[in-house]
Structures are given as C-alpha cells and as structure tokens.
Amino acid sequence: MESIILKCLGTVLIGIGVGLQFVSVYKRKINALGKRTLLIKLLESRLFQLIGGFFLLFYGIKLLQFN
C-alpha cells in the first residue's frame, strides 16, 4: 500500500514540475485573473519556474526510484 502511495506522489510531483515549466504558455489566462497576488508573481518568475520545476521533477523521480 505504501508503495502505491509513493508512486502516485512521485507521479504527481513530476506532473506539477512539468506543468510549472510551461506556466509562461498560459500568461494571457493568468493576466486575465486581474489580481496580482504574490502567488501569481511567483508563478510568472522564470527563475522560480526553473528551480521549482526541476526540484519537483528531481524528487518525483527519486520517489519513483525508491520503490
């Protein structure tokens, strides 16, 4: 059971990491939200996208290799 949970968590982390790399594609939709909250400012930061995305990818792959 624990193995299945770790595999699912690893897959979710990889998916979020890949999605974070492509946030710039959805820039129009993000700008349409209107509010410039801290979360939106972070998501638009390319440095955050790269570091956060690769961090999530790395740990997602590590979780999948753990099993």
Distance bins in CASP14 RR format, pairs under 12 A and 6 or more apart:
PFRMAT RR
TARGET T0000
AUTHOR 0000-0000-0000
RMODE 2
METHOD distances of the structure
MODEL  1
1 7 0 0 0 0 0 1 0 0 0 0 0
1 8 0 0 0 0 0 1 0 0 0 0 0
1 67 0 0 0 0 0 1 0 0 0 0 0
2 8 0 0 0 0 0 1 0 0 0 0 0
2 9 0 0 0 0 0 1 0 0 0 0 0
2 63 0 0 0 0 0 1 0 0 0 0 0
2 66 0 0 0 0 0 1 0 0 0 0 0
2 67 0 0 0 0 1 0 0 0 0 0 0
3 9 0 0 0 0 0 1 0 0 0 0 0
3 10 0 0 0 0 0 1 0 0 0 0 0
3 63 0 0 0 0 0 1 0 0 0 0 0
3 64 0 0 0 0 0 1 0 0 0 0 0
3 66 0 0 0 0 1 0 0 0 0 0 0
3 67 1 0 1 0 0 0 0 0 0 0 0
4 10 0 0 0 0 0 1 0 0 0 0 0
4 11 0 0 0 0 0 1 0 0 0 0 0
4 63 0 0 0 0 0 1 0 0 0 0 0
4 64 0 0 0 0 0 1 0 0 0 0 0
4 67 0 0 0 0 1 0 0 0 0 0 0
5 11 0 0 0 0 0 1 0 0 0 0 0
5 12 0 0 0 0 0 1 0 0 0 0 0
5 63 0 0 0 0 1 0 0 0 0 0 0
5 66 0 0 0 0 0 1 0 0 0 0 0
5 67 0 0 0 0 0 1 0 0 0 0 0
6 12 0 0 0 0 0 1 0 0 0 0 0
6 13 0 0 0 0 0 1 0 0 0 0 0
6 59 0 0 0 0 0 1 0 0 0 0 0
6 60 0 0 0 0 1 0 0 0 0 0 0
6 62 0 0 0 0 0 1 0 0 0 0 0
6 63 1 0 1 0 0 0 0 0 0 0 0
6 64 1 0 0 1 0 0 0 0 0 0 0
6 65 0 0 0 0 0 1 0 0 0 0 0
6 66 1 0 0 1 0 0 0 0 0 0 0
6 67 1 0 1 0 0 0 0 0 0 0 0
7 13 0 0 0 0 0 1 0 0 0 0 0
7 14 0 0 0 0 0 1 0 0 0 0 0
7 60 0 0 0 0 1 0 0 0 0 0 0
7 61 0 0 0 0 0 1 0 0 0 0 0
7 63 1 0 0 1 0 0 0 0 0 0 0
7 64 1 0 0 1 0 0 0 0 0 0 0
7 65 0 0 0 0 0 1 0 0 0 0 0
7 66 0 0 0 0 1 0 0 0 0 0 0
7 67 1 0 0 1 0 0 0 0 0 0 0
8 14 0 0 0 0 0 1 0 0 0 0 0
8 15 0 0 0 0 0 1 0 0 0 0 0
8 60 0 0 0 0 0 1 0 0 0 0 0
8 63 0 0 0 0 1 0 0 0 0 0 0
8 64 0 0 0 0 0 1 0 0 0 0 0
8 67 0 0 0 0 0 1 0 0 0 0 0
9 15 0 0 0 0 0 1 0 0 0 0 0
9 16 0 0 0 0 0 1 0 0 0 0 0
9 56 0 0 0 0 0 1 0 0 0 0 0
9 59 0 0 0 0 1 0 0 0 0 0 0
9 60 1 0 0 1 0 0 0 0 0 0 0
9 61 0 0 0 0 0 1 0 0 0 0 0
9 62 0 0 0 0 0 1 0 0 0 0 0
9 63 1 0 1 0 0 0 0 0 0 0 0
9 64 0 0 0 0 1 0 0 0 0 0 0
9 66 0 0 0 0 0 1 0 0 0 0 0
9 67 0 0 0 0 0 1 0 0 0 0 0
10 16 0 0 0 0 1 0 0 0 0 0 0
10 17 0 0 0 0 0 1 0 0 0 0 0
10 56 0 0 0 0 1 0 0 0 0 0 0
10 57 0 0 0 0 1 0 0 0 0 0 0
10 58 0 0 0 0 0 1 0 0 0 0 0
10 59 1 0 0 1 0 0 0 0 0 0 0
10 60 1 1 0 0 0 0 0 0 0 0 0
10 61 1 0 0 1 0 0 0 0 0 0 0
10 62 0 0 0 0 1 0 0 0 0 0 0
10 63 1 1 0 0 0 0 0 0 0 0 0
10 64 1 0 1 0 0 0 0 0 0 0 0
10 65 0 0 0 0 1 0 0 0 0 0 0
10 66 0 0 0 0 1 0 0 0 0 0 0
10 67 0 0 0 0 1 0 0 0 0 0 0
11 17 0 0 0 0 0 1 0 0 0 0 0
11 18 0 0 0 0 0 1 0 0 0 0 0
11 56 0 0 0 0 0 1 0 0 0 0 0
11 57 0 0 0 0 0 1 0 0 0 0 0
11 59 0 0 0 0 0 1 0 0 0 0 0
11 60 1 0 0 1 0 0 0 0 0 0 0
11 61 0 0 0 0 0 1 0 0 0 0 0
11 63 0 0 0 0 1 0 0 0 0 0 0
11 64 1 0 0 1 0 0 0 0 0 0 0
11 67 0 0 0 0 0 1 0 0 0 0 0
12 18 0 0 0 0 0 1 0 0 0 0 0
12 19 0 0 0 0 0 1 0 0 0 0 0
12 56 0 0 0 0 1 0 0 0 0 0 0
12 57 0 0 0 0 0 1 0 0 0 0 0
12 59 0 0 0 0 0 1 0 0 0 0 0
12 60 0 0 0 0 1 0 0 0 0 0 0
12 63 0 0 0 0 1 0 0 0 0 0 0
12 64 0 0 0 0 0 1 0 0 0 0 0
13 19 0 0 0 0 0 1 0 0 0 0 0
13 20 0 0 0 0 0 1 0 0 0 0 0
13 52 0 0 0 0 0 1 0 0 0 0 0
13 53 0 0 0 0 1 0 0 0 0 0 0
13 54 0 0 0 0 0 1 0 0 0 0 0
13 55 0 0 0 0 1 0 0 0 0 0 0
13 56 1 0 1 0 0 0 0 0 0 0 0
13 57 1 0 0 1 0 0 0 0 0 0 0
13 58 0 0 0 0 1 0 0 0 0 0 0
13 59 1 0 1 0 0 0 0 0 0 0 0
13 60 1 1 0 0 0 0 0 0 0 0 0
13 61 0 0 0 0 1 0 0 0 0 0 0
13 62 0 0 0 0 1 0 0 0 0 0 0
13 63 1 0 0 1 0 0 0 0 0 0 0
13 64 0 0 0 0 1 0 0 0 0 0 0
14 20 0 0 0 0 0 1 0 0 0 0 0
14 21 0 0 0 0 0 1 0 0 0 0 0
14 53 0 0 0 0 1 0 0 0 0 0 0
14 54 0 0 0 0 0 1 0 0 0 0 0
14 55 0 0 0 0 0 1 0 0 0 0 0
14 56 1 0 0 1 0 0 0 0 0 0 0
14 57 1 0 1 0 0 0 0 0 0 0 0
14 58 0 0 0 0 1 0 0 0 0 0 0
14 59 0 0 0 0 1 0 0 0 0 0 0
14 60 1 0 1 0 0 0 0 0 0 0 0
14 61 1 0 0 1 0 0 0 0 0 0 0
14 62 0 0 0 0 0 1 0 0 0 0 0
14 63 0 0 0 0 1 0 0 0 0 0 0
14 64 1 0 0 1 0 0 0 0 0 0 0
14 65 0 0 0 0 0 1 0 0 0 0 0
15 21 0 0 0 0 1 0 0 0 0 0 0
15 22 0 0 0 0 0 1 0 0 0 0 0
15 53 0 0 0 0 1 0 0 0 0 0 0
15 56 1 0 0 1 0 0 0 0 0 0 0
15 57 0 0 0 0 1 0 0 0 0 0 0
15 59 0 0 0 0 0 1 0 0 0 0 0
15 60 0 0 0 0 1 0 0 0 0 0 0
15 61 0 0 0 0 0 1 0 0 0 0 0
15 64 0 0 0 0 0 1 0 0 0 0 0
16 22 0 0 0 0 0 1 0 0 0 0 0
16 23 0 0 0 0 0 1 0 0 0 0 0
16 43 0 0 0 0 0 1 0 0 0 0 0
16 49 0 0 0 0 0 1 0 0 0 0 0
16 52 0 0 0 0 1 0 0 0 0 0 0
16 53 1 0 0 1 0 0 0 0 0 0 0
16 54 0 0 0 0 0 1 0 0 0 0 0
16 55 0 0 0 0 0 1 0 0 0 0 0
16 56 1 0 1 0 0 0 0 0 0 0 0
16 57 0 0 0 0 1 0 0 0 0 0 0
16 59 0 0 0 0 0 1 0 0 0 0 0
16 60 0 0 0 0 1 0 0 0 0 0 0
17 23 0 0 0 0 1 0 0 0 0 0 0
17 48 0 0 0 0 0 1 0 0 0 0 0
17 49 0 0 0 0 1 0 0 0 0 0 0
17 50 0 0 0 0 0 1 0 0 0 0 0
17 51 0 0 0 0 0 1 0 0 0 0 0
17 52 1 0 0 1 0 0 0 0 0 0 0
17 53 1 0 1 0 0 0 0 0 0 0 0
17 54 1 0 0 1 0 0 0 0 0 0 0
17 55 0 0 0 0 1 0 0 0 0 0 0
17 56 1 1 0 0 0 0 0 0 0 0 0
17 57 1 0 1 0 0 0 0 0 0 0 0
17 58 0 0 0 0 1 0 0 0 0 0 0
17 59 0 0 0 0 1 0 0 0 0 0 0
17 60 0 0 0 0 1 0 0 0 0 0 0
17 61 0 0 0 0 0 1 0 0 0 0 0
18 25 0 0 0 0 0 1 0 0 0 0 0
18 49 0 0 0 0 0 1 0 0 0 0 0
18 52 0 0 0 0 0 1 0 0 0 0 0
18 53 1 0 0 1 0 0 0 0 0 0 0
18 54 0 0 0 0 0 1 0 0 0 0 0
18 56 0 0 0 0 1 0 0 0 0 0 0
18 57 1 0 0 1 0 0 0 0 0 0 0
18 60 0 0 0 0 0 1 0 0 0 0 0
18 61 0 0 0 0 0 1 0 0 0 0 0
19 25 0 0 0 0 1 0 0 0 0 0 0
19 26 0 0 0 0 1 0 0 0 0 0 0
19 43 0 0 0 0 0 1 0 0 0 0 0
19 49 0 0 0 0 1 0 0 0 0 0 0
19 52 0 0 0 0 0 1 0 0 0 0 0
19 53 1 0 0 1 0 0 0 0 0 0 0
19 54 0 0 0 0 0 1 0 0 0 0 0
19 56 0 0 0 0 1 0 0 0 0 0 0
19 57 0 0 0 0 1 0 0 0 0 0 0
20 26 0 0 0 0 0 1 0 0 0 0 0
20 42 0 0 0 0 0 1 0 0 0 0 0
20 43 1 0 0 1 0 0 0 0 0 0 0
20 44 0 0 0 0 0 1 0 0 0 0 0
20 45 0 0 0 0 0 1 0 0 0 0 0
20 46 0 0 0 0 0 1 0 0 0 0 0
20 47 0 0 0 0 0 1 0 0 0 0 0
20 48 0 0 0 0 1 0 0 0 0 0 0
20 49 1 0 1 0 0 0 0 0 0 0 0
20 50 0 0 0 0 1 0 0 0 0 0 0
20 51 0 0 0 0 1 0 0 0 0 0 0
20 52 1 0 0 1 0 0 0 0 0 0 0
20 53 1 0 1 0 0 0 0 0 0 0 0
20 54 0 0 0 0 1 0 0 0 0 0 0
20 55 0 0 0 0 1 0 0 0 0 0 0
20 56 1 0 0 1 0 0 0 0 0 0 0
20 57 0 0 0 0 1 0 0 0 0 0 0
21 43 0 0 0 0 0 1 0 0 0 0 0
21 46 0 0 0 0 1 0 0 0 0 0 0
21 48 0 0 0 0 0 1 0 0 0 0 0
21 49 1 0 0 1 0 0 0 0 0 0 0
21 50 1 0 0 1 0 0 0 0 0 0 0
21 51 0 0 0 0 0 1 0 0 0 0 0
21 52 0 0 0 0 1 0 0 0 0 0 0
21 53 1 0 1 0 0 0 0 0 0 0 0
21 54 0 0 0 0 1 0 0 0 0 0 0
21 55 0 0 0 0 0 1 0 0 0 0 0
21 56 0 0 0 0 1 0 0 0 0 0 0
21 57 0 0 0 0 1 0 0 0 0 0 0
22 30 0 0 0 0 0 1 0 0 0 0 0
22 43 0 0 0 0 0 1 0 0 0 0 0
22 46 0 0 0 0 0 1 0 0 0 0 0
22 49 0 0 0 0 1 0 0 0 0 0 0
22 50 0 0 0 0 0 1 0 0 0 0 0
22 53 0 0 0 0 0 1 0 0 0 0 0
23 29 0 0 0 0 0 1 0 0 0 0 0
23 30 1 0 0 1 0 0 0 0 0 0 0
23 31 0 0 0 0 0 1 0 0 0 0 0
23 39 0 0 0 0 0 1 0 0 0 0 0
23 40 0 0 0 0 1 0 0 0 0 0 0
23 41 0 0 0 0 0 1 0 0 0 0 0
23 42 0 0 0 0 1 0 0 0 0 0 0
23 43 1 0 1 0 0 0 0 0 0 0 0
23 44 1 0 0 1 0 0 0 0 0 0 0
23 45 0 0 0 0 1 0 0 0 0 0 0
23 46 0 0 0 0 1 0 0 0 0 0 0
23 48 0 0 0 0 1 0 0 0 0 0 0
23 49 1 0 1 0 0 0 0 0 0 0 0
23 50 0 0 0 0 0 1 0 0 0 0 0
23 52 0 0 0 0 0 1 0 0 0 0 0
23 53 0 0 0 0 1 0 0 0 0 0 0
24 30 0 0 0 0 1 0 0 0 0 0 0
24 31 0 0 0 0 0 1 0 0 0 0 0
24 43 0 0 0 0 1 0 0 0 0 0 0
24 44 1 0 0 1 0 0 0 0 0 0 0
24 45 0 0 0 0 0 1 0 0 0 0 0
24 46 1 0 0 1 0 0 0 0 0 0 0
24 48 0 0 0 0 0 1 0 0 0 0 0
24 49 1 0 0 1 0 0 0 0 0 0 0
24 50 0 0 0 0 0 1 0 0 0 0 0
25 43 0 0 0 0 0 1 0 0 0 0 0
25 44 0 0 0 0 0 1 0 0 0 0 0
25 49 0 0 0 0 0 1 0 0 0 0 0
26 32 0 0 0 0 1 0 0 0 0 0 0
26 33 0 0 0 0 0 1 0 0 0 0 0
26 40 0 0 0 0 0 1 0 0 0 0 0
26 43 0 0 0 0 1 0 0 0 0 0 0
26 44 0 0 0 0 0 1 0 0 0 0 0
26 49 0 0 0 0 0 1 0 0 0 0 0
27 33 0 0 0 0 0 1 0 0 0 0 0
27 40 0 0 0 0 0 1 0 0 0 0 0
27 43 0 0 0 0 1 0 0 0 0 0 0
27 44 1 0 0 1 0 0 0 0 0 0 0
27 46 0 0 0 0 0 1 0 0 0 0 0
27 49 0 0 0 0 0 1 0 0 0 0 0
28 34 0 0 0 0 0 1 0 0 0 0 0
28 44 0 0 0 0 0 1 0 0 0 0 0
29 40 0 0 0 0 0 1 0 0 0 0 0
29 43 0 0 0 0 0 1 0 0 0 0 0
29 44 0 0 0 0 0 1 0 0 0 0 0
30 36 0 0 0 0 1 0 0 0 0 0 0
30 37 0 0 0 0 0 1 0 0 0 0 0
30 39 0 0 0 0 0 1 0 0 0 0 0
30 40 1 0 1 0 0 0 0 0 0 0 0
30 41 0 0 0 0 0 1 0 0 0 0 0
30 42 0 0 0 0 0 1 0 0 0 0 0
30 43 1 0 0 1 0 0 0 0 0 0 0
30 44 1 0 0 1 0 0 0 0 0 0 0
30 45 0 0 0 0 0 1 0 0 0 0 0
31 40 0 0 0 0 1 0 0 0 0 0 0
31 41 0 0 0 0 0 1 0 0 0 0 0
31 43 0 0 0 0 0 1 0 0 0 0 0
31 44 0 0 0 0 1 0 0 0 0 0 0
32 40 0 0 0 0 0 1 0 0 0 0 0
33 39 0 0 0 0 0 1 0 0 0 0 0
33 40 1 0 0 1 0 0 0 0 0 0 0
33 41 0 0 0 0 0 1 0 0 0 0 0
33 43 0 0 0 0 0 1 0 0 0 0 0
33 44 0 0 0 0 0 1 0 0 0 0 0
34 40 0 0 0 0 1 0 0 0 0 0 0
35 41 0 0 0 0 0 1 0 0 0 0 0
36 42 0 0 0 0 0 1 0 0 0 0 0
36 43 0 0 0 0 0 1 0 0 0 0 0
36 44 0 0 0 0 1 0 0 0 0 0 0
37 43 0 0 0 0 1 0 0 0 0 0 0
37 44 0 0 0 0 0 1 0 0 0 0 0
38 44 0 0 0 0 0 1 0 0 0 0 0
38 45 0 0 0 0 0 1 0 0 0 0 0
38 48 0 0 0 0 0 1 0 0 0 0 0
39 45 0 0 0 0 0 1 0 0 0 0 0
39 48 0 0 0 0 0 1 0 0 0 0 0
40 48 0 0 0 0 0 1 0 0 0 0 0
41 47 0 0 0 0 0 1 0 0 0 0 0
41 48 0 0 0 0 1 0 0 0 0 0 0
42 48 1 0 1 0 0 0 0 0 0 0 0
42 49 0 0 0 0 1 0 0 0 0 0 0
42 51 0 0 0 0 0 1 0 0 0 0 0
42 52 0 0 0 0 1 0 0 0 0 0 0
43 49 1 0 0 1 0 0 0 0 0 0 0
43 52 0 0 0 0 0 1 0 0 0 0 0
43 53 0 0 0 0 0 1 0 0 0 0 0
45 51 0 0 0 0 1 0 0 0 0 0 0
45 52 0 0 0 0 0 1 0 0 0 0 0
45 53 0 0 0 0 0 1 0 0 0 0 0
46 52 0 0 0 0 0 1 0 0 0 0 0
46 53 0 0 0 0 0 1 0 0 0 0 0
47 53 0 0 0 0 0 1 0 0 0 0 0
47 54 0 0 0 0 0 1 0 0 0 0 0
48 54 0 0 0 0 0 1 0 0 0 0 0
48 55 0 0 0 0 0 1 0 0 0 0 0
48 56 0 0 0 0 0 1 0 0 0 0 0
49 55 0 0 0 0 0 1 0 0 0 0 0
49 56 0 0 0 0 0 1 0 0 0 0 0
49 57 0 0 0 0 0 1 0 0 0 0 0
50 56 0 0 0 0 0 1 0 0 0 0 0
50 57 0 0 0 0 0 1 0 0 0 0 0
51 57 0 0 0 0 0 1 0 0 0 0 0
51 58 0 0 0 0 0 1 0 0 0 0 0
52 58 0 0 0 0 1 0 0 0 0 0 0
52 59 0 0 0 0 0 1 0 0 0 0 0
53 59 0 0 0 0 0 1 0 0 0 0 0
53 60 0 0 0 0 0 1 0 0 0 0 0
53 61 0 0 0 0 0 1 0 0 0 0 0
54 60 0 0 0 0 0 1 0 0 0 0 0
54 61 0 0 0 0 0 1 0 0 0 0 0
55 61 0 0 0 0 0 1 0 0 0 0 0
55 62 0 0 0 0 0 1 0 0 0 0 0
56 62 0 0 0 0 0 1 0 0 0 0 0
56 63 0 0 0 0 0 1 0 0 0 0 0
57 63 0 0 0 0 0 1 0 0 0 0 0
57 64 0 0 0 0 0 1 0 0 0 0 0
58 64 0 0 0 0 0 1 0 0 0 0 0
58 65 0 0 0 0 0 1 0 0 0 0 0
59 65 0 0 0 0 0 1 0 0 0 0 0
59 66 0 0 0 0 0 1 0 0 0 0 0
60 66 0 0 0 0 1 0 0 0 0 0 0
60 67 0 0 0 0 0 1 0 0 0 0 0
61 67 0 0 0 0 0 1 0 0 0 0 0
END
